Amino acid sequence: MKKFFLIFTCLSFILPLFFITSCKKNKEDVIVFDSEYPLALAPDVEWALVTDPYAAYRSSTEWNGQITGHCRRGEILQVFSKSMDQDNNVWYKFEQGWLPQKCIKIYTNRYKAQTAAESLK
């Protein structure tokens, strides 16, 4: 009888607490996407994060190619194409030129690249 009374007492305190907490309306999280980059989540677009302190864009996929510009660590760039040179080095094409794979890291969307860029600081 004591066992029954103990179990009944415990359940009488626990069950109402369960129903009260389970009936609370959960606040919905709103995700706001930056519309500045409409291709940020496109499945066929890759994004690169520059990991070297400084990198030089080249006009071709060769180390002795003409320098067409520079970028710095933490910059996020949209990848336009990918190529491999005679020494099997992978190069990526960007708006300003080509960069070798060794100075960047590739991500499937811009938001992943932004998160990784924040950890570089």
C-alpha positions in Angstrom: 0.0 0.0 0.0 2.9 2.4 0.8 4.4 1.7 -2.6 1.1 2.5 -4.3 0.7 5.7 -2.4 4.4 6.8 -3.1 4.0 6.1 -6.8 0.6 7.9 -6.9 2.1 10.9 -5.2 5.1 11.1 -7.5 2.9 10.8 -10.6 0.5 13.5 -9.3 3.4 15.9 -9.2 5.3 14.9 -12.3 2.4 14.5 -14.8 0.9 18.0 -14.4 4.5 19.4 -14.7 4.9 17.4 -17.9 1.7 18.7 -19.5 2.4 22.3 -18.5 5.9 22.3 -20.0 4.8 20.4 -23.2 2.0 22.8 -23.9 4.1 25.9 -24.0 4.2 27.5 -27.4 7.8 27.4 -28.7 9.0 30.6 -30.2 9.9 30.0 -33.9 13.3 31.0 -35.0 13.3 33.2 -38.1 16.2 32.7 -40.5 17.1 35.8 -42.5 19.2 35.3 -45.5 21.3 38.1 -47.0 19.9 39.0 -50.4 23.1 40.7 -51.4 24.4 37.4 -52.8 21.5 35.6 -54.5 23.7 32.6 -55.4 24.9 32.1 -51.8 23.0 28.8 -51.5 22.9 27.7 -55.2 23.7 24.0 -55.4 25.9 24.4 -58.5 28.0 27.4 -57.2 31.1 27.0 -55.1 32.7 29.6 -52.9 36.3 30.0 -51.9 37.9 31.4 -48.7 41.4 32.8 -49.1 43.5 31.2 -46.4 46.9 32.7 -47.3 47.8 36.2 -45.9 48.2 37.5 -49.4 47.6 35.8 -52.8 48.1 37.0 -56.3 45.6 36.4 -59.1 47.2 35.1 -62.3 46.1 35.5 -65.8 46.5 31.8 -66.5 46.9 28.5 -64.6 50.7 28.9 -64.5 52.9 30.2 -61.7 54.7 32.5 -64.2 51.4 33.9 -65.5 50.9 37.7 -65.3 49.6 39.0 -62.0 46.2 40.5 -62.5 45.4 41.5 -58.9 45.7 40.6 -55.2 43.5 39.2 -52.4 43.9 38.8 -48.7 43.1 36.2 -46.0 39.4 36.1 -45.1 38.1 37.2 -48.5 35.2 35.1 -49.9 35.1 34.6 -53.7 32.7 33.0 -56.1 34.3 30.2 -58.1 33.7 30.4 -61.8 35.7 27.4 -63.0 38.4 24.9 -62.1 41.4 23.6 -64.0 44.5 21.5 -63.6 48.0 22.4 -64.9 50.7 20.1 -66.2 52.1 19.5 -62.7 48.6 18.4 -61.5 48.1 21.6 -59.4 44.5 22.6 -59.2 43.6 26.2 -60.1 40.3 28.1 -59.6 39.0 30.9 -61.8 37.6 34.0 -60.1 36.5 37.4 -61.4 40.0 38.9 -61.2 42.0 35.8 -62.3 43.2 32.4 -61.3 44.3 31.2 -57.8 46.0 27.9 -56.9 44.2 25.5 -54.6 46.9 25.7 -51.9 46.0 29.3 -50.9 42.2 28.8 -50.7 39.6 26.5 -49.2 36.4 25.6 -51.1 32.9 25.6 -49.6 29.5 24.5 -51.0 27.8 27.8 -50.1 28.7 31.3 -49.1 27.4 31.0 -45.5 29.8 28.1 -44.7 32.6 30.2 -46.1 31.6 33.1 -43.9 31.5 31.0 -40.8 35.0 29.7 -41.6 36.2 33.2 -42.3 35.1 34.3 -38.8 37.3 31.7 -37.3 40.4 33.1 -39.2 40.2 36.4 -37.4 
